[in-house]
Amino acid sequence: MPTNRETTVVRIELGRLDYVQRLSAVLADLEGAYNALYYFFDLSHDLERAVKSWREYRHNLPLPVPFPPLFSPPVNIGGEKDLPLFVLPTDRLALRACQIGSPGWLEVIGNMNPLEVWRKYAQDRHERRKDREYREQAEEEKLHLENQLLKNEVLRRHIDLMENLGIPRSTISEIVNGLLVAPMNALEQHMDNGNIRDITAAPEQHVQRPSQE
């Protein structure tokens, strides 16, 4: 269970979505990315507890590398369709408000950690695209999305925690690649084609979640 129980609201600025299919694809990919990030934070918390428990009760034994099955991250859990099972009902991504137009916007509410990743990722993306040297380097080296995720401020704190616990970088890379790259790449594609123009903090944060009924 994620340690951060706070919720927040972000606004997704939309491009011109004239077809229901485009809007439904954006909504589905937003939820897929949210669920994957939520599971990542849940997993990092579970790994932290597992490693601390190992050290507490087996302090004379080195941390197993690679981890035994007890510690192995269940990255391949059956695909994105299974990820909602790991999201608490009170933490599910919910639509708070929307305006469908040309352009329009959505406001969604959910657990703070995944939504802060979105906001920081969009902010960093804007800054990177202003940097001519970065654009040229990205074109030449075809920089992978994984590199940007590893640099994301919100994710980096949890990645650093895993590294400090002694979790191998190869395991962390496997988690990021297996869990986050595909759903975040789907959001990146929506940003590239203009379906999503920006992701920002909503004007008003302190709003009750929609009813779960």
N, C-alpha and C positions, 0 to 999 in steps of 0.2 A: 504494500500500500504506500503510495507516495507520502513523503513526510510533510510536504507543503499542502495543507488543506485549504488554503485560500483560493478563492475564485476571482476571476477578473473578466473584463469585457473588452473585446477588440472589434474594430471596425474593418471590414474588408471592402475596399473600394473596387467596384466592378467596372469592367469595360462595357462595351455594347454587346449585350447578350440577347439577341433577337429570337433565339430558339430555346424552347424548353429543354431540349437535349443538352445544350451548352450549360445552362444554369444547373441542371441536375448533376452534370459531370463535375462542376465546380463544388457543389455541396457534398457529393460523394467523396471527392478527393480531399476536401477539407476535413471531413470526418475521419477518413483513412489516415491522414497525417497526424491528426490529433490523437487517435487511438494508439498509433505506433509510438509517438512521443510519450504518451501517458505510460505505456507499457515499459518503455526504456527507463523512465524514472522509477517505476515500481521495481523493475529488475535491479537497478543500481542499488536501491535501498535493501533489497533482499540479499544481494551479494555482500553488501557492507555488513549486514547482520550475520551472515554465514561465516565470513572471514573473522569477524570479532569473536564469534562463538568458538570457532576452531582454535583461535589463539588463547582463549580463556580456558578451555578444557584440555587442549593438547599443546600447551605452551612449550613443551620440550621437543616437539616435532615440527619440522619445517612445513610451511604451507605447500601443499601438493601442487606441482606444476608439471603437466597440465592438471586441471582440477579433476577430481573423481566425479562420477555422475551427480553426486549431491550438489556440487558447485557449478556444474556445466550449465551455461545459460541456455534455456530452451528457446533458441532463436527460431528454429523451424517448428512452429507449433501448429502448422496446418494452413498457413496463409492468413491474409488480412481478414478473412471472414471470421476467424476465431478471436481476433483482438478485442472486439467489443465485450467478450466474456470477462475480460480482465479489468474493465472499467466499472467502478462502482456506479450504481444508478444515480447517486447524488452528484457524480462528477461527469456524467455524460455531456457531450457537447450539445448545447441547446441554442436555438435561434431566439434572440431577444427581440430584434426588430429588423425590418428590411424595407428597402425602397427599390422597386424594380423599375428601371428607366434606362435612359441612354445618356450618361451612364447611371448606375444605381449603386446601392451599397447594402451590406449585411452587417448586423451586429450579433456576435455570438458570445455566449458566456460558458465558461468551463474552468477547469483547474488551471491555476496561474502558470505553472511551469511550462506546459506545452504551448500555451498562447503567448508567453513571453519569448519562447524560441521563435515562433512565427514573426513576432513584431521585430525582434532583433535581426532575424535573418533578412527580412524585407529592408530594414534600415541599412544593414551592412551591404546588401545587394545594390542599393542606390549609390552608396559611397564608392563601391568597387567600379561601377559603371561610369563614374565621373573620372576615374583614374585611367588615363590613356595608356600608361605603361602597363597597368594590370590587364587592360583589354588586349593589348598586343601579346603579352605573355600568355594569357589564357588561350588565345587563338593559336599560338605556336605550340604550347605544351598540352592543350586540351585538358586543362585542369579538371579534376574530378570533383563531383559534388561532395564526396567524403571529406576532402580537404577543407571545404567551407564549413561543414558540420563540426569538424574537430576544432575549428576556431571559434565557433559560436559561443558567445560569452556565457549563456545559460547552460548549454551542454558541457562546456569546458570545465565548469566547477565540478560536475559529477564525474567527468572523465578523469580529472586530476585526482579526485577522491579514490577512484578505482585504482589508478596507478600507485597512489600512496599506500593502498592496502596490499599491494604486491600482485595485483591481477595483471597478467602478461599483456603487453600491448597488442599482441596478435589476437588475444581473446577480445579485447576492447574493439579492435578493428573489425573482428567478425561480427560483433554485436551491432556496431554502427552500420556496416555494410549490409548485413542480413535483415536488419530491422528498419532502419531509417532511410536508407538511400532511395529506395523505390518510391515510397509515399511522398518524400520531400521532393523528389524529381518530378512527380506529378504536379506539385504546386509550382515548381520552377517553370514547367511548361506552360501553365496557365498565366504566369507572369510574363513569359516570353511572347505569348500570342495575344496578350492584352486582355484576357478574360479577368485577370486580377491585376489591378493597377497599383494597389498599395495595401499594407496592413498596418494599422495604427491603433493606439489606445483610443477607446471610445470616449466621447466628450464627457459622459457621466458614468462613473464606475459603480456606485453603490446602489445597485438595483437588485431586487429579489429575483431569484431564479424562477423561470416558468414552472408551473405546477407539473409534478410528475404523473398526475392522474391522466 
